Amino acid sequence: MFNRKTQNIEKIRNLKLLISNKYELSDNTIISIAELSCHEPDCPPIETVITVRYENGSMKNWRVAKPISEVEETDIYELEEHSH
């Protein structure tokens, strides 16, 4: 269990760096990455939600239909500019 936690911390750190570089975010922009379980009929069992909070208070959200541990660099580069 602790091993998975440690791997996710490093994975999240790397994903945040990719997102920051892709969108050229300032150091004051907050990036949150969370793994959520969904029990609704038409959604994946586990998805990764990425939230960016800009300095001006605006936000963008993206969802990747897989757990954090399976999110790849290509998933980040395929994120759309618009929020979900």
N, CA, C and O of each residue as an XYZ file, in Angstrom:
336
protein
N       0.812     -1.189      0.000
C       0.000      0.000      0.000
C       0.865      1.267      0.000
O       0.607      2.196     -0.766
N       1.876      1.301      0.848
C       2.724      2.484      0.905
C       3.501      2.657     -0.392
O       3.750      3.783     -0.823
N       3.882      1.561     -1.008
C       4.616      1.626     -2.253
C       3.776      2.298     -3.339
O       4.283      3.133     -4.088
N       2.506      1.939     -3.427
C       1.620      2.543     -4.422
C       1.486      4.040     -4.172
O       1.497      4.830     -5.116
N       1.360      4.436     -2.905
C       1.243      5.837     -2.528
C       2.484      6.602     -3.006
O       2.367      7.670     -3.607
N       3.651      6.058     -2.739
C       4.899      6.703     -3.125
C       4.990      6.833     -4.638
O       5.388      7.881     -5.146
N       4.629      5.793     -5.353
C       4.653      5.847     -6.809
C       3.687      6.907     -7.317
O       4.018      7.641     -8.248
N       2.507      7.003     -6.729
C       1.542      8.003     -7.162
C       2.037      9.414     -6.900
O       1.790     10.306     -7.711
N       2.727      9.641     -5.789
C       3.261     10.974     -5.498
C       4.238     11.392     -6.598
O       4.174     12.514     -7.101
N       5.116     10.506     -6.956
C       6.078     10.799     -8.019
C       5.363     10.959     -9.358
O       5.696     11.855    -10.134
N       4.404     10.116     -9.629
C       3.627     10.174    -10.873
C       2.885     11.513    -10.963
O       2.895     12.163    -12.008
N       2.246     11.916     -9.870
C       1.509     13.179     -9.833
C       2.469     14.348    -10.066
O       2.156     15.270    -10.819
N       3.618     14.311     -9.429
C       4.622     15.366     -9.618
C       5.000     15.480    -11.095
O       5.090     16.585    -11.629
N       5.219     14.347    -11.749
C       5.586     14.344    -13.168
C       4.439     14.849    -14.042
O       4.664     15.606    -14.987
N       3.207     14.432    -13.729
C       2.051     14.886    -14.501
C       1.865     16.397    -14.365
O       1.562     17.079    -15.344
N       2.045     16.916    -13.156
C       1.921     18.365    -12.942
C       2.955     19.125    -13.770
O       2.655     20.177    -14.334
N       4.160     18.593    -13.838
C       5.210     19.227    -14.630
C       4.831     19.229    -16.116
O       5.020     20.234    -16.802
N       4.306     18.123    -16.606
C       3.878     18.042    -18.006
C       2.779     19.057    -18.301
O       2.812     19.737    -19.326
N       1.805     19.153    -17.398
C       0.689     20.088    -17.578
C       1.200     21.524    -17.546
O       0.824     22.346    -18.382
N       2.054     21.815    -16.582
C       2.610     23.154    -16.454
C       3.367     23.549    -17.715
O       3.237     24.680    -18.184
N       4.148     22.643    -18.263
C       4.912     22.914    -19.481
C       3.994     23.060    -20.690
O       4.188     23.955    -21.512
N       2.997     22.188    -20.801
C       2.087     22.223    -21.954
C       1.350     23.551    -22.033
O       1.246     24.145    -23.106
N       0.842     24.014    -20.909
C       0.032     25.236    -20.893
C       0.823     26.476    -20.467
O       0.253     27.552    -20.287
N       2.140     26.317    -20.307
C       3.021     27.420    -19.923
C       2.465     28.157    -18.702
O       2.293     29.376    -18.722
N       2.189     27.400    -17.647
C       1.585     27.949    -16.435
C       2.633     28.635    -15.559
O       3.795     28.230    -15.521
N       2.199     29.672    -14.863
C       3.106     30.366    -13.949
C       3.267     29.536    -12.674
O       2.497     28.609    -12.420
N       4.263     29.880    -11.891
C       4.512     29.177    -10.631
C       3.375     29.373     -9.632
O       3.228     28.580     -8.701
N       2.572     30.419     -9.814
C       1.466     30.705     -8.900
C       0.166     29.989     -9.277
O      -0.836     30.109     -8.573
N       0.184     29.252    -10.380
C      -0.989     28.489    -10.794
C      -1.011     27.181    -10.017
O       0.009     26.502     -9.903
N      -2.170     26.832     -9.486
C      -2.305     25.603     -8.695
C      -2.839     24.493     -9.588
O      -3.845     24.663    -10.278
N      -2.153     23.357     -9.567
C      -2.582     22.179    -10.322
C      -2.939     21.098     -9.325
O      -2.124     20.725     -8.481
N      -4.167     20.592     -9.422
C      -4.606     19.490     -8.552
C      -4.904     18.279     -9.418
O      -5.507     18.392    -10.485
N      -4.476     17.125     -8.945
C      -4.745     15.873     -9.649
C      -5.321     14.896     -8.645
O      -4.718     14.629     -7.605
N      -6.501     14.361     -8.962
C      -7.168     13.448     -8.040
C      -7.710     12.251     -8.808
O      -8.078     12.350     -9.979
N      -7.749     11.131     -8.123
C      -8.306      9.905     -8.684
C      -9.674      9.691     -8.035
O      -9.784      9.635     -6.810
N     -10.705      9.575     -8.853
C     -12.062      9.418     -8.338
C     -12.679      8.117     -8.808
O     -12.447      7.677     -9.934
N     -13.459      7.510     -7.948
C     -14.231      6.331     -8.312
C     -15.609      6.787     -8.745
O     -16.194      7.689     -8.144
N     -16.118      6.168     -9.774
C     -17.440      6.525    -10.270
C     -18.338      5.294    -10.221
O     -17.938      4.199    -10.617
N     -19.535      5.490     -9.735
C     -20.482      4.380     -9.635
C     -21.683      4.595    -10.544
O     -22.680      3.883    -10.428
N     -21.600      5.559    -11.441
C     -22.669      5.829    -12.397
C     -22.564      4.825    -13.545
O     -21.486      4.297    -13.816
N     -23.687      4.563    -14.218
C     -23.695      3.543    -15.272
C     -22.743      3.791    -16.445
O     -22.128      2.843    -16.933
N     -22.604      5.025    -16.907
C     -21.848      5.274    -18.137
C     -20.486      5.922    -17.935
O     -19.962      6.543    -18.860
N     -19.904      5.793    -16.758
C     -18.579      6.388    -16.572
C     -17.583      5.301    -16.174
O     -17.971      4.247    -15.670
N     -16.281      5.569    -16.409
C     -15.265      4.567    -16.067
C     -15.223      4.349    -14.554
O     -15.551      5.262    -13.797
N     -14.827      3.159    -14.101
C     -14.804      2.879    -12.661
C     -13.871      3.814    -11.886
O     -14.167      4.199    -10.755
N     -12.745      4.173    -12.502
C     -11.801      5.113    -11.875
C     -11.351      6.096    -12.945
O     -10.993      5.703    -14.055
N     -11.373      7.379    -12.597
C     -10.884      8.381    -13.532
C      -9.983      9.364    -12.798
O     -10.064      9.526    -11.581
N      -9.130     10.007    -13.569
C      -8.240     11.019    -13.031
C      -8.799     12.380    -13.408
O      -9.081     12.647    -14.576
N      -8.956     13.236    -12.409
C      -9.458     14.590    -12.633
C      -8.314     15.571    -12.407
O      -7.658     15.560    -11.365
N      -8.091     16.415    -13.403
C      -7.026     17.415    -13.345
C      -7.693     18.784    -13.290
O      -8.514     19.120    -14.143
N      -7.335     19.568    -12.282
C      -7.885     20.912    -12.117
C      -6.742     21.917    -12.078
O      -5.760     21.741    -11.357
N      -6.892     22.969    -12.867
C      -5.921     24.060    -12.861
C      -6.644     25.302    -12.359
O      -7.675     25.696    -12.904
N      -6.094     25.911    -11.319
C      -6.635     27.160    -10.765
C      -5.644     28.284    -11.064
O      -4.520     28.301    -10.561
N      -6.093     29.214    -11.892
C      -5.233     30.329    -12.303
C      -5.227     31.424    -11.246
O      -6.101     31.480    -10.381
N      -4.232     32.287    -11.334
C      -4.083     33.392    -10.374
C      -5.318     34.291    -10.325
O      -5.646     34.839     -9.273
N      -6.004     34.444    -11.464
C      -7.171     35.323    -11.522
C      -8.440     34.661    -10.974
O      -9.513     35.264    -10.993
N      -8.316     33.423    -10.488
C      -9.457     32.735     -9.899
C     -10.195     31.811    -10.855
O     -11.039     31.025    -10.426
N      -9.889     31.894    -12.147
C     -10.561     31.007    -13.096
C      -9.992     29.591    -12.974
O      -8.887     29.388    -12.471
N     -10.772     28.623    -13.446
C     -10.377     27.218    -13.336
C     -10.653     26.476    -14.631
O     -11.519     26.865    -15.414
N      -9.911     25.408    -14.843
C     -10.170     24.469    -15.934
C     -10.068     23.068    -15.352
O      -9.234     22.799    -14.487
N     -10.928     22.179    -15.840
C     -10.914     20.780    -15.412
C     -10.832     19.877    -16.628
O     -11.417     20.157    -17.674
N     -10.099     18.797    -16.472
C     -10.046     17.752    -17.483
C     -10.222     16.408    -16.784
O      -9.904     16.264    -15.604
N     -10.729     15.436    -17.521
C     -10.897     14.085    -16.986
C     -10.223     13.100    -17.925
O     -10.371     13.178    -19.144
N      -9.483     12.173    -17.335
C      -8.845     11.102    -18.096
C      -9.445      9.811    -17.563
O      -9.414      9.567    -16.356
N      -9.985      8.991    -18.433
C     -10.741      7.807    -18.034
C      -9.839      6.633    -17.655
O      -9.960      5.536    -18.201
N      -8.932      6.887    -16.706
C      -8.056      5.830    -16.193
C      -7.464      6.288    -14.871
O      -7.476      7.482    -14.570
N      -6.945      5.358    -14.075
C      -6.307      5.738    -12.803
C      -5.032      6.547    -13.035
O      -4.434      6.484    -14.109
N      -4.630      7.295    -12.033
C      -3.411      8.114    -12.122
C      -2.223      7.282    -12.577
O      -1.435      7.725    -13.413
N      -2.091      6.089    -12.038
C      -0.931      5.242    -12.350
C      -0.845      4.872    -13.826
O       0.221      4.490    -14.309
N      -1.968      4.982    -14.550
C      -1.995      4.616    -15.971
C      -2.000      5.824    -16.903
O      -1.947      5.659    -18.121
N      -2.063      7.029    -16.353
C      -2.051      8.236    -17.193
C      -0.653      8.400    -17.772
O       0.341      8.375    -17.046
N      -0.592      8.567    -19.070
C       0.688      8.683    -19.770
C       0.897     10.104    -20.281
O      -0.024     10.920    -20.296
N       2.106     10.374    -20.691
C       2.437     11.686    -21.251
C       1.523     12.005    -22.434
O       1.092     13.147    -22.589
N       1.226     11.014    -23.264
C       0.358     11.252    -24.424
C      -1.047     11.682    -23.994
O      -1.690     12.472    -24.685
N      -1.527     11.168    -22.854
C      -2.843     11.587    -22.349
C      -2.835     13.077    -22.024
O      -3.809     13.779    -22.294
N      -1.751     13.552    -21.454
C      -1.635     14.969    -21.097
C      -1.587     15.820    -22.354
O      -2.242     16.860    -22.423
N      -0.819     15.391    -23.352
C      -0.706     16.178    -24.576
C      -1.987     16.153    -25.396
O      -2.190     17.017    -26.250
N      -2.861     15.170    -25.149
C      -4.129     15.100    -25.867
C      -5.252     15.870    -25.170
O      -6.363     15.945    -25.696
N      -4.981     16.439    -24.001
C      -6.001     17.233    -23.313
C      -6.394     18.414    -24.190
O      -5.546     19.064    -24.800
N      -7.677     18.675    -24.240
C      -8.169     19.792    -25.044
C      -7.968     21.101    -24.300
O      -7.827     21.111    -23.078
N      -7.957     22.173    -25.017
C      -7.819     23.497    -24.419
C      -9.040     23.853    -23.588
O      -8.923     24.572    -22.596
N     -10.216     23.358    -23.979
C     -11.430     23.722    -23.246
C     -11.581     22.863    -22.008
O     -11.047     21.757    -21.934
N     -12.304     23.374    -21.049
C     -12.513     22.631    -19.805
C     -13.760     21.784    -19.910
O     -14.635     22.034    -20.738
N     -13.827     20.773    -19.053
C     -14.999     19.893    -19.001
C     -15.807     20.202    -17.782
O     -16.839     19.571    -17.550
